[in-house]
Amino acid sequence: MVMNNTGLDLQDLLLDNGVFSHMFSEQERFISYTETNDGQLVTVGGFNHTPVLSHESVFFQAKLLPGQITLVILQNVLHVFSLDANLVSLGVL
């Protein structure tokens, strides 16, 4: 199923060097969406384990230089509903 994606403000992202993968909480941010039922869990806040609902791609526009807008596509992003923010892994980039 292909979903509408209006892009993403960079203000909605947190760059994190402590996460092992890109993780987004909002399902509507994904380009396409197929639910996963593989039992994968991630640790949130150091204690709570929460399920990964999907592994898909997201895109957003980024202003890298004045007047230059670039389309960024992140692949294999984990959908983790219980996150308070969308996380971009600096290590994966």
VOLUMDREN-194208 format. One record per residue: residue in three letters; chain; x, y, z of N, C-alpha, C in turn. Coordinates in steps of 0.1 Angstrom, whole numbers. Atoms other than C-alpha are relative to their C-alpha. Last residue first. Example, Ala and Ser with C-alpha at 12.3 -4.5 7.8 and 13.67 -1.06 7.14 Angstrom:
2
code=SER; unit=A; n_xx=-9; n_yy=-11; n_zz=0; ca_xx=137; ca_yy=-11; ca_zz=71; c_xx=-8; c_yy=11; c_zz=8
code=ALA; unit=A; n_xx=9; n_yy=-12; n_zz=0; ca_xx=123; ca_yy=-45; ca_zz=78; c_xx=9; c_yy=12; c_zz=0
This chain:
93
code=LEU; unit=A; n_xx=-2; n_yy=-10; n_zz=11; ca_xx=243; ca_yy=79; ca_zz=78; c_xx=14; c_yy=-1; c_zz=-5
code=VAL; unit=A; n_xx=5; n_yy=6; n_zz=12; ca_xx=240; ca_yy=47; ca_zz=99; c_xx=2; c_yy=9; c_zz=-12
code=GLY; unit=A; n_xx=-9; n_yy=11; n_zz=4; ca_xx=261; ca_yy=61; ca_zz=127; c_xx=-4; c_yy=-7; c_zz=-13
code=LEU; unit=A; n_xx=-12; n_yy=-6; n_zz=6; ca_xx=242; ca_yy=94; ca_zz=127; c_xx=10; c_yy=-11; c_zz=-4
code=SER; unit=A; n_xx=-12; n_yy=5; n_zz=-5; ca_xx=210; ca_yy=75; ca_zz=134; c_xx=12; c_yy=6; c_zz=-8
code=VAL; unit=A; n_xx=-9; n_yy=3; n_zz=11; ca_xx=180; ca_yy=96; ca_zz=126; c_xx=13; c_yy=-4; c_zz=6
code=LEU; unit=A; n_xx=-14; n_yy=0; n_zz=-2; ca_xx=153; ca_yy=95; ca_zz=153; c_xx=8; c_yy=-4; c_zz=-13
code=ASN; unit=A; n_xx=-6; n_yy=8; n_zz=11; ca_xx=117; ca_yy=106; ca_zz=150; c_xx=15; c_yy=1; c_zz=1
code=ALA; unit=A; n_xx=-6; n_yy=-8; n_zz=11; ca_xx=104; ca_yy=118; ca_zz=183; c_xx=5; c_yy=-10; c_zz=-11
code=ASP; unit=A; n_xx=5; n_yy=-14; n_zz=-1; ca_xx=83; ca_yy=107; ca_zz=213; c_xx=6; c_yy=8; c_zz=-11
code=LEU; unit=A; n_xx=-10; n_yy=-10; n_zz=-1; ca_xx=87; ca_yy=70; ca_zz=204; c_xx=-6; c_yy=14; c_zz=1
code=SER; unit=A; n_xx=-1; n_yy=-6; n_zz=-13; ca_xx=59; ca_yy=46; ca_zz=212; c_xx=11; c_yy=11; c_zz=2
code=PHE; unit=A; n_xx=11; n_yy=-9; n_zz=-3; ca_xx=50; ca_yy=38; ca_zz=176; c_xx=2; c_yy=8; c_zz=13
code=VAL; unit=A; n_xx=1; n_yy=3; n_zz=-14; ca_xx=83; ca_yy=23; ca_zz=165; c_xx=-10; c_yy=10; c_zz=6
code=HIS; unit=A; n_xx=12; n_yy=-7; n_zz=-5; ca_xx=84; ca_yy=21; ca_zz=127; c_xx=-2; c_yy=-4; c_zz=15
code=LEU; unit=A; n_xx=8; n_yy=8; n_zz=-9; ca_xx=120; ca_yy=11; ca_zz=119; c_xx=-12; c_yy=9; c_zz=4
code=VAL; unit=A; n_xx=3; n_yy=-8; n_zz=-12; ca_xx=136; ca_yy=28; ca_zz=89; c_xx=-10; c_yy=-9; c_zz=8
code=ASN; unit=A; n_xx=0; n_yy=9; n_zz=-11; ca_xx=150; ca_yy=4; ca_zz=63; c_xx=-2; c_yy=7; c_zz=14
code=GLN; unit=A; n_xx=6; n_yy=13; n_zz=2; ca_xx=157; ca_yy=32; ca_zz=39; c_xx=2; c_yy=-9; c_zz=12
code=LEU; unit=A; n_xx=-5; n_yy=9; n_zz=-10; ca_xx=161; ca_yy=69; ca_zz=45; c_xx=-6; c_yy=-13; c_zz=-2
code=ILE; unit=A; n_xx=8; n_yy=12; n_zz=-2; ca_xx=154; ca_yy=91; ca_zz=15; c_xx=8; c_yy=-9; c_zz=9
code=VAL; unit=A; n_xx=-7; n_yy=10; n_zz=-8; ca_xx=166; ca_yy=127; ca_zz=15; c_xx=-9; c_yy=-12; c_zz=1
code=LEU; unit=A; n_xx=9; n_yy=10; n_zz=-4; ca_xx=154; ca_yy=152; ca_zz=-12; c_xx=9; c_yy=-11; c_zz=7
code=THR; unit=A; n_xx=-4; n_yy=13; n_zz=4; ca_xx=178; ca_yy=182; ca_zz=-13; c_xx=-11; c_yy=-10; c_zz=5
code=ILE; unit=A; n_xx=9; n_yy=9; n_zz=-7; ca_xx=169; ca_yy=219; ca_zz=-11; c_xx=3; c_yy=-14; c_zz=-6
code=GLN; unit=A; n_xx=-1; n_yy=13; n_zz=6; ca_xx=196; ca_yy=244; ca_zz=-21; c_xx=-8; c_yy=-10; c_zz=9
code=GLY; unit=A; n_xx=6; n_yy=1; n_zz=13; ca_xx=189; ca_yy=281; ca_zz=-16; c_xx=0; c_yy=-14; c_zz=-6
code=PRO; unit=A; n_xx=10; n_yy=-11; n_zz=3; ca_xx=213; ca_yy=285; ca_zz=13; c_xx=-5; c_yy=-2; c_zz=-14
code=LEU; unit=A; n_xx=-7; n_yy=-13; n_zz=2; ca_xx=231; ca_yy=251; ca_zz=17; c_xx=-11; c_yy=10; c_zz=-3
code=LEU; unit=A; n_xx=-14; n_yy=2; n_zz=-4; ca_xx=218; ca_yy=218; ca_zz=31; c_xx=8; c_yy=12; c_zz=-1
code=LYS; unit=A; n_xx=-7; n_yy=-11; n_zz=5; ca_xx=181; ca_yy=225; ca_zz=32; c_xx=14; c_yy=-1; c_zz=5
code=ALA; unit=A; n_xx=-9; n_yy=-6; n_zz=-9; ca_xx=165; ca_yy=191; ca_zz=37; c_xx=7; c_yy=12; c_zz=-7
code=GLN; unit=A; n_xx=-8; n_yy=-10; n_zz=7; ca_xx=134; ca_yy=177; ca_zz=21; c_xx=9; c_yy=6; c_zz=11
code=PHE; unit=A; n_xx=3; n_yy=-14; n_zz=-4; ca_xx=119; ca_yy=145; ca_zz=36; c_xx=10; c_yy=9; c_zz=-8
code=PHE; unit=A; n_xx=-8; n_yy=-10; n_zz=7; ca_xx=117; ca_yy=108; ca_zz=27; c_xx=-4; c_yy=14; c_zz=6
code=VAL; unit=A; n_xx=6; n_yy=-13; n_zz=-2; ca_xx=108; ca_yy=76; ca_zz=46; c_xx=8; c_yy=10; c_zz=-9
code=SER; unit=A; n_xx=-8; n_yy=-12; n_zz=3; ca_xx=115; ca_yy=40; ca_zz=38; c_xx=-8; c_yy=13; c_zz=2
code=GLU; unit=A; n_xx=3; n_yy=-6; n_zz=13; ca_xx=102; ca_yy=8; ca_zz=54; c_xx=9; c_yy=12; c_zz=-3
code=HIS; unit=A; n_xx=-13; n_yy=-4; n_zz=5; ca_xx=108; ca_yy=-17; ca_zz=82; c_xx=-3; c_yy=6; c_zz=-14
code=SER; unit=A; n_xx=-3; n_yy=1; n_zz=14; ca_xx=75; ca_yy=-22; ca_zz=101; c_xx=14; c_yy=5; c_zz=-2
code=LEU; unit=A; n_xx=12; n_yy=3; n_zz=8; ca_xx=58; ca_yy=-25; ca_zz=135; c_xx=3; c_yy=-1; c_zz=-14
code=VAL; unit=A; n_xx=-2; n_yy=-7; n_zz=13; ca_xx=89; ca_yy=-27; ca_zz=157; c_xx=-12; c_yy=-4; c_zz=-9
code=PRO; unit=A; n_xx=-1; n_yy=7; n_zz=12; ca_xx=77; ca_yy=-37; ca_zz=192; c_xx=3; c_yy=9; c_zz=-12
code=THR; unit=A; n_xx=12; n_yy=-3; n_zz=8; ca_xx=86; ca_yy=-19; ca_zz=224; c_xx=1; c_yy=-7; c_zz=-14
code=HIS; unit=A; n_xx=-1; n_yy=7; n_zz=13; ca_xx=109; ca_yy=-29; ca_zz=252; c_xx=-13; c_yy=3; c_zz=-7
code=ASN; unit=A; n_xx=12; n_yy=5; n_zz=6; ca_xx=111; ca_yy=-4; ca_zz=281; c_xx=3; c_yy=-6; c_zz=-13
code=PHE; unit=A; n_xx=6; n_yy=11; n_zz=-8; ca_xx=143; ca_yy=0; ca_zz=302; c_xx=-12; c_yy=-7; c_zz=-8
code=GLY; unit=A; n_xx=-9; n_yy=8; n_zz=-8; ca_xx=169; ca_yy=23; ca_zz=286; c_xx=-7; c_yy=-12; c_zz=7
code=GLY; unit=A; n_xx=-3; n_yy=-6; n_zz=-13; ca_xx=145; ca_yy=49; ca_zz=274; c_xx=8; c_yy=-8; c_zz=10
code=VAL; unit=A; n_xx=3; n_yy=-14; n_zz=0; ca_xx=133; ca_yy=27; ca_zz=246; c_xx=2; c_yy=6; c_zz=14
code=THR; unit=A; n_xx=0; n_yy=-6; n_zz=-14; ca_xx=147; ca_yy=-7; ca_zz=240; c_xx=-1; c_yy=15; c_zz=-1
code=VAL; unit=A; n_xx=-11; n_yy=-10; n_zz=-3; ca_xx=138; ca_yy=-21; ca_zz=206; c_xx=-2; c_yy=5; c_zz=14
code=LEU; unit=A; n_xx=2; n_yy=-10; n_zz=-10; ca_xx=118; ca_yy=-53; ca_zz=199; c_xx=12; c_yy=10; c_zz=1
code=GLN; unit=A; n_xx=-11; n_yy=-9; n_zz=-3; ca_xx=116; ca_yy=-75; ca_zz=168; c_xx=-4; c_yy=10; c_zz=11
code=GLY; unit=A; n_xx=-3; n_yy=0; n_zz=-14; ca_xx=87; ca_yy=-100; ca_zz=169; c_xx=12; c_yy=8; c_zz=4
code=ASP; unit=A; n_xx=-12; n_yy=8; n_zz=-2; ca_xx=87; ca_yy=-106; ca_zz=131; c_xx=5; c_yy=-1; c_zz=15
code=ASN; unit=A; n_xx=3; n_yy=7; n_zz=-12; ca_xx=52; ca_yy=-93; ca_zz=125; c_xx=11; c_yy=-10; c_zz=3
code=THR; unit=A; n_xx=-9; n_yy=11; n_zz=-3; ca_xx=58; ca_yy=-66; ca_zz=101; c_xx=-4; c_yy=-7; c_zz=12
code=GLU; unit=A; n_xx=-3; n_yy=3; n_zz=-14; ca_xx=32; ca_yy=-42; ca_zz=87; c_xx=8; c_yy=-13; c_zz=1
code=THR; unit=A; n_xx=4; n_yy=14; n_zz=-2; ca_xx=36; ca_yy=-31; ca_zz=52; c_xx=3; c_yy=-4; c_zz=14
code=TYR; unit=A; n_xx=1; n_yy=6; n_zz=-14; ca_xx=38; ca_yy=7; ca_zz=46; c_xx=-5; c_yy=-14; c_zz=-1
code=SER; unit=A; n_xx=9; n_yy=11; n_zz=1; ca_xx=49; ca_yy=28; ca_zz=17; c_xx=0; c_yy=-7; c_zz=13
code=ILE; unit=A; n_xx=3; n_yy=0; n_zz=14; ca_xx=66; ca_yy=62; ca_zz=17; c_xx=-10; c_yy=-11; c_zz=-3
code=PHE; unit=A; n_xx=-7; n_yy=10; n_zz=8; ca_xx=66; ca_yy=64; ca_zz=55; c_xx=-6; c_yy=0; c_zz=-14
code=ARG; unit=A; n_xx=-13; n_yy=-5; n_zz=6; ca_xx=58; ca_yy=96; ca_zz=73; c_xx=7; c_yy=-10; c_zz=-9
code=GLU; unit=A; n_xx=3; n_yy=-7; n_zz=13; ca_xx=21; ca_yy=86; ca_zz=78; c_xx=13; c_yy=6; c_zz=-6
code=GLN; unit=A; n_xx=2; n_yy=9; n_zz=11; ca_xx=32; ca_yy=59; ca_zz=103; c_xx=-2; c_yy=8; c_zz=-13
code=GLU; unit=A; n_xx=13; n_yy=-3; n_zz=7; ca_xx=45; ca_yy=84; ca_zz=128; c_xx=-1; c_yy=-8; c_zz=-13
code=SER; unit=A; n_xx=12; n_yy=4; n_zz=-7; ca_xx=70; ca_yy=70; ca_zz=153; c_xx=-12; c_yy=2; c_zz=-8
code=PHE; unit=A; n_xx=10; n_yy=-11; n_zz=1; ca_xx=102; ca_yy=70; ca_zz=132; c_xx=-13; c_yy=-5; c_zz=7
code=MET; unit=A; n_xx=13; n_yy=5; n_zz=-6; ca_xx=134; ca_yy=50; ca_zz=139; c_xx=-10; c_yy=12; c_zz=0
code=HIS; unit=A; n_xx=9; n_yy=-11; n_zz=1; ca_xx=167; ca_yy=52; ca_zz=120; c_xx=-13; c_yy=-5; c_zz=5
code=SER; unit=A; n_xx=8; n_yy=-1; n_zz=13; ca_xx=189; ca_yy=24; ca_zz=132; c_xx=-8; c_yy=13; c_zz=1
code=PHE; unit=A; n_xx=-5; n_yy=9; n_zz=10; ca_xx=215; ca_yy=16; ca_zz=159; c_xx=-7; c_yy=1; c_zz=-14
code=VAL; unit=A; n_xx=10; n_yy=10; n_zz=5; ca_xx=207; ca_yy=46; ca_zz=181; c_xx=7; c_yy=-8; c_zz=-11
code=GLY; unit=A; n_xx=1; n_yy=11; n_zz=-9; ca_xx=234; ca_yy=64; ca_zz=202; c_xx=-10; c_yy=-11; c_zz=-5
code=ASN; unit=A; n_xx=-11; n_yy=9; n_zz=3; ca_xx=246; ca_yy=89; ca_zz=176; c_xx=-1; c_yy=-12; c_zz=9
code=ASP; unit=A; n_xx=-4; n_yy=8; n_zz=-12; ca_xx=212; ca_yy=106; ca_zz=175; c_xx=12; c_yy=-9; c_zz=-4
code=LEU; unit=A; n_xx=-12; n_yy=7; n_zz=4; ca_xx=200; ca_yy=133; ca_zz=151; c_xx=6; c_yy=-6; c_zz=12
code=LEU; unit=A; n_xx=-12; n_yy=-1; n_zz=-10; ca_xx=165; ca_yy=142; ca_zz=163; c_xx=11; c_yy=-8; c_zz=-6
code=LEU; unit=A; n_xx=-10; n_yy=10; n_zz=-1; ca_xx=139; ca_yy=150; ca_zz=136; c_xx=10; c_yy=2; c_zz=12
code=ASP; unit=A; n_xx=6; n_yy=12; n_zz=-5; ca_xx=106; ca_yy=169; ca_zz=136; c_xx=10; c_yy=-11; c_zz=2
code=GLN; unit=A; n_xx=3; n_yy=-2; n_zz=-14; ca_xx=124; ca_yy=202; ca_zz=133; c_xx=-6; c_yy=-12; c_zz=6
code=LEU; unit=A; n_xx=-12; n_yy=5; n_zz=-7; ca_xx=138; ca_yy=189; ca_zz=100; c_xx=-2; c_yy=2; c_zz=15
code=ASP; unit=A; n_xx=-8; n_yy=-11; n_zz=-5; ca_xx=103; ca_yy=193; ca_zz=87; c_xx=12; c_yy=-5; c_zz=8
code=LEU; unit=A; n_xx=-3; n_yy=-1; n_zz=-14; ca_xx=90; ca_yy=162; ca_zz=70; c_xx=9; c_yy=12; c_zz=3
code=GLY; unit=A; n_xx=-13; n_yy=-4; n_zz=-3; ca_xx=75; ca_yy=154; ca_zz=36; c_xx=2; c_yy=2; c_zz=15
code=THR; unit=A; n_xx=-2; n_yy=-14; n_zz=2; ca_xx=39; ca_yy=154; ca_zz=28; c_xx=14; c_yy=5; c_zz=3
code=ASN; unit=A; n_xx=-10; n_yy=-5; n_zz=-9; ca_xx=37; ca_yy=117; ca_zz=24; c_xx=3; c_yy=14; c_zz=-3
code=ASN; unit=A; n_xx=-4; n_yy=-14; n_zz=2; ca_xx=7; ca_yy=100; ca_zz=10; c_xx=10; c_yy=4; c_zz=10
code=MET; unit=A; n_xx=7; n_yy=-10; n_zz=-9; ca_xx=7; ca_yy=62; ca_zz=15; c_xx=4; c_yy=14; c_zz=-5
code=VAL; unit=A; n_xx=-7; n_yy=-12; n_zz=1; ca_xx=14; ca_yy=34; ca_zz=-10; c_xx=-8; c_yy=11; c_zz=8
code=MET; unit=A; n_xx=8; n_yy=-12; n_zz=0; ca_xx=0; ca_yy=0; ca_zz=0; c_xx=9; c_yy=12; c_zz=0
